Amino acid sequence: MRDELHQQVLYLLRKYRIFPKKRLGQHFLINDEAVGKICKEATISEKDVILEIGSGLGQLTRILAHQAHRTIALEFDPRLYKVLKEELKGFENITLIQADATRCDYEEMLKDFSGPTEKIKIIGNLPYNVAVPILVRLGKIRNRISLIIATLQREMSERFRALPGGKAYGDLSIFMQYFYKVRKVALLPAEAFYPRPKVMSEVIALHPLEDPPVFLQDEHLFFRLVRAAFSQRRKTLQNALKAHPELGISPDQWEALLKKASICPQRRGETLSIGEFARLSNVIFRI
């Protein structure tokens, strides 16, 4: 027996003669239980302003509008935007915006919907091919965000949550864990979407950190160092870093710098914790 949400999605696709576009990563969430978990995790109150990224056919948008003070529904596809305008026209607390989530100026977009000290919540079923660019752009306004609930490819979610030593651990893991507390909410099988994707998905919660987990003398230098360390995963850390003169360190200096940071030069980048990368970054900064 199909979930009610599944029936609604199929009905709207037939009604408006819409076929999901693979190139846009369109997979509509059709599982009632998954939607319930998302809403429960978001703990929405009547004072909340919600930004929904990728509103699709508006099924989740409608639920959010019943619970929140204001829902800003962002949709890129002009076909789906027309559906939202028609199906949600009775809601006075929904603002529809047609825009590309990977290029939005979110600070400008949100200035009319909340005060400078008020924080918003973001909920999004993020297309797998653009999830990282969207989250990186949202990172620029993280001081305005209290919570992000994102549905994305399980492989990417695992990279966000990965710890040192694992195959999934990389520069993306460090980037996300520097800015957010990352927690898995739910695992979603392919059957939870229409059409079915070829991969499993996860719902994760991202809580912006008020203070970074490590002290850095130079944040920009830190992230350049991390990217360099993971650029050649099969090489030792010392050899990988030697290949990046843009860091301003001559090849013959790396062994001494690594030892000064109490890091064995023969280790590989994927074995270093965020704290060890911070220590090395600060040693480099001081010279």
Order of alpha helices (4+ residues) and beta strands (2+ residues): alpha-beta-alpha-beta-alpha-beta-alpha-beta-alpha-beta-alpha-beta-alpha-alpha-beta-beta-beta-alpha-alpha-alpha-alpha
